[in-house]
Amino acid sequence: MFAVINDRSRQIAVRSGDEILCDLGSDFEVGSKVTFDRVHLVSNEGAAQIGKPFVEGASVTGEVIRDERGPKLIVYHFKRRKNIRRKRGHRQGYTRVRIDSIQG
């Protein structure tokens, strides 16, 4: 079974047993169950249901594994001849979720 879910304006293709990275949210706690009810597409044995924009009654459930951080991104700001140089770093926070089941 295969599905395309919408998580905070990001579309993610998932199968049962996959691990995905979602944006870090305060509503996710380690070990808790998460339900994604905004499902764009559900495919089962070649028969696909496509939503307009979401499939009625379809949902994807998963379990929160852990919180983690992405790779460090370095951003430089530089203006020539003005002695302006800034170096900033950023690491995005993510939540790793294991997909348990797809209904629909």
For each residue, the residues with C-beta under 8 A, 3 or more apart:
1: 15 16 42 43 44 102
2: 13 14 15 41 42 43 44 102
3: 13 14 15 39 41 42 43 58 60 102 104
4: 11 12 13 14 39 40 41
5: 11 12 14 36 38 39 40 60
6: 9 10 11 12 36 38 39 40 54
7: 10 12 22 23 36 38
8: 22 23 25
9: 6
10: 6 7 23
11: 4 5 6 40
12: 4 5 6 7 20 22
13: 2 3 4
14: 2 3 4 5 18 20 60 99 102
15: 1 2 3 18 99 102
16: 1 99 100 101 102
17: 98 99
18: 14 15 98 99
19: 65 96 97 98 99
20: 12 14 62 96 97 99
21: 68 70 94 95 96 97
22: 7 8 12 25 28 94 95 96 97
23: 7 8 10 92 93 94 95
24: 28 67 92 93 94 95
25: 8 22 28 95
26:
27:
28: 22 24 25 32 34 64 67 95 97
29: 32 64
30: 64 65 66 67
31: 63 64
32: 28 29 63 64
33: 61 62 63 64 100
34: 28 61 62 63 64 97
35: 59 60 61
36: 5 6 7 39 59 60 61 62
37: 54 58 59
38: 5 6 7 54
39: 3 4 5 6 36 42 51 54 55 58 59 60 104
40: 4 5 6 11 50 51 53 54 55
41: 2 3 4 48 49 50 51 55
42: 1 2 3 39 48 49 55 58 102 104
43: 1 2 3 46 47 48 49
44: 1 2 47 48
45:
46: 43
47: 43 44
48: 41 42 43 44
49: 41 42 43 55 58 104
50: 40 41 55
51: 39 40 41 54 55 56 58
52:
53: 40
54: 6 37 38 39 40 51 58
55: 39 40 41 42 49 50 51 58 104
56: 51
57: 103 104
58: 3 37 39 42 49 51 54 55 102 103 104
59: 35 36 37 39 102 103 104
60: 3 5 14 35 36 39 99 101 102 103
61: 33 34 35 36 99 100 101 103
62: 20 33 34 36 97 98 99 100
63: 31 32 33 34 97 98 100
64: 28 29 30 31 32 33 34 95 96 97
65: 19 30 96 97 98
66: 30 95 96
67: 24 28 30 93 94 95 96
68: 21 93 94 95 96
69: 91 92 93 94
70: 21 91 92 93 94
71: 91
72: 89 90 91
73: 89 90 91 92
74: 87 88 89
75: 87 88 89 90
76: 85 86 87 88
77: 84 85 86 87 88
78: 84 85 86
79: 82 84
80:
81:
82: 79
83:
84: 77 78 79
85: 76 77 78
86: 76 77 78
87: 74 75 76 77
88: 74 75 76 77
89: 72 73 74 75
90: 72 73 75
91: 69 70 71 72 73
92: 23 24 69 70 73
93: 23 24 67 68 69 70
94: 21 22 23 24 67 68 69 70
95: 21 22 23 24 25 28 64 66 67 68
96: 19 20 21 22 64 65 66 67 68
97: 19 20 21 22 28 34 62 63 64 65
98: 17 18 19 62 63 65
99: 14 15 16 17 18 19 20 60 61 62 102
100: 16 33 61 62 63
101: 16 60 61
102: 1 2 3 14 15 16 42 58 59 60 99
103: 57 58 59 60 61
104: 3 39 42 49 55 57 58 59
